[in-house]
Amino acid sequence: MLARIRAGVLEQTTVDLLEQAGVAQRLHREAIVHDGIEIAFGGTQHRIDLKKATGKSVTIYGQTEVTHDLMDARDEAGLPTVFEAEQVSLHGFETDQPLLRYRKDGRDHEITCDFIAGCDGYHGISRKSAPEAALRIFEREYPFGWLGLLSETKPVADELIYVHHPDGFALCSMRSHTRSRYYLQCPLDDHIESWPDERFWLELKRRIGPAAANLVTGPSIEKSIAPLRSFVAEPMRFGSLFLAGDAAHIVPPTGAKGLNLAASDVHYLSDALREFYQERSRAGLDAYSQRALSRVWKAERFSWWMTSLLHSFPQNDAFSRRIQIAELDYLLGSPMAMASLAENYVGLPF
Ligand SMILES: Cc1cc2nc3c(=O)[nH]c(=O)nc-3n(C[C@H](O)[C@H](O)[C@H](O)COP(=O)(O)OP(=O)(O)OC[C@H]3O[C@@H](n4cnc5c(N)ncnc54)[C@H](O)[C@@H]3O)c2cc1C
């Protein structure tokens, strides 16, 4: 779990939630705050000032670090965590006493609950346990993936650079002042073996335009290809089972929203549970699915839009390509369009 390299951009709302949970001390010591992002295309680079447009910033702090901090807090509180539970099954969530069964180290276990929070990711058992007839799936697959490379090198710039290039999107991102994360759009059927480090760095240099002069290259410490997709399962509640995060929805990573959406689901769900236990009110629980989905769909829209704006789509004809360039031109020439991007990028309010 701690070895997977994923999200790195936290919205202010996510940082606030970590603060409320008392797990943001290390984040405040080590994270990097970004007030803007860069967009490069046609050989030029333009800055979108997030802070000026919204008064807010984003925080660069790896998902693995967030997981570390949460696990440390659980350990300190003496709360048990079961890793790699096998044969997990959920029962009776249409009642007030659902059951969770699993197998660990050759022994069967059973937990009786008031509620089950299904936060077990896209491949977890929670969504798969929901009755098929009650579930509606919305899905879009994109005809490309992201080839990601992590290296112990100084990032090419102080802020993230999103690159539109006719041969494909690129992203210059980072985990710290000494650790860089770069991505290249690649065909879905591409293989890591076809991308030795030298080829990756050459292609990145070719795509990123003016920033290439400052690119520091070095050996990769991780390389992987991730497909891009949009996915939403509705509703997010089935009796006493509540879905949250990737268990219910996936966004393409272009808008940096996946982890942040998981956090906003947790915000709505934890509020609802607090209301239930402190005030014996079910209002928050009853509103959970609708509240969470309303924010999910706005993030789905933004992530789809950023993906459509910045990637090269193999099926696009000359007209579609001109429209894409016109949209980029419009965005970077219009303070209002930039403010709209900024508002979504830093995260819509809960
Ligand atoms: C390349 C890439 C880049 C990304 N960049 C960003 C970004 O910049 N910003 C952003 O916000 N998001 C980003 N994301 C998305 C983000 O990583 C996910 O949306 C986020 O991890 C969702 O969190 P989650 O807790 O819902 O699911 P997960 O992170 O998948 O966590 C689910 C957990 O449940 C555990 N689990 C499941 N079944 C069991 C079991 N049987 N026993 C024990 N444990 C179990 C899993 O081990 C896992 O740890 C990116 C994703 C990718 C692939």
The ligand as an ORCA input file, in Angstrom:
! r2SCAN-3c Opt
* xyz 0 1
  C      -1.074      7.730    -11.808
  C      -2.091      8.295    -10.845
  C      -1.975      9.632    -10.429
  C      -2.915     10.176     -9.557
  N      -2.778     11.499     -9.180
  C      -3.682     12.040     -8.342
  C      -3.536     13.414     -7.866
  O      -2.576     14.120     -8.181
  N      -4.481     13.896     -7.016
  C      -5.534     13.116     -6.592
  O      -6.363     13.613     -5.813
  N      -5.688     11.816     -7.006
  C      -4.809     11.260     -7.855
  N      -4.924      9.928     -8.233
  C      -6.075      9.133     -7.760
  C      -5.945      8.666     -6.324
  O      -4.723      7.940     -6.177
  C      -7.151      7.776     -5.935
  O      -8.332      8.406     -6.330
  C      -7.190      7.527     -4.422
  O      -6.142      6.645     -4.079
  C      -8.514      6.921     -3.973
  O      -8.423      6.589     -2.615
  P      -9.292      5.426     -2.005
  O      -8.904      5.395     -0.548
  O     -10.713      5.596     -2.356
  O      -8.823      4.094     -2.736
  P      -7.418      3.360     -2.674
  O      -6.296      4.348     -2.609
  O      -7.434      2.350     -3.779
  O      -7.436      2.632     -1.259
  C      -8.222      1.485     -0.986
  C      -7.501      0.666      0.057
  O      -8.317     -0.445      0.457
  C      -7.452     -1.520      0.656
  N      -8.160     -2.784      0.546
  C      -8.995     -3.211     -0.431
  N      -9.385     -4.481     -0.203
  C      -8.765     -4.869      0.955
  C      -8.749     -6.064      1.698
  N      -9.428     -7.141      1.306
  N      -8.011     -6.110      2.835
  C      -7.318     -5.021      3.276
  N      -7.278     -3.862      2.578
  C      -8.000     -3.786      1.435
  C      -6.417     -1.386     -0.456
  O      -5.246     -2.109     -0.157
  C      -6.182      0.100     -0.467
  O      -5.142      0.483      0.404
  C      -3.997      9.363     -9.090
  C      -4.094      8.018     -9.477
  C      -3.168      7.477    -10.357
  C      -3.299      6.017    -10.771
*
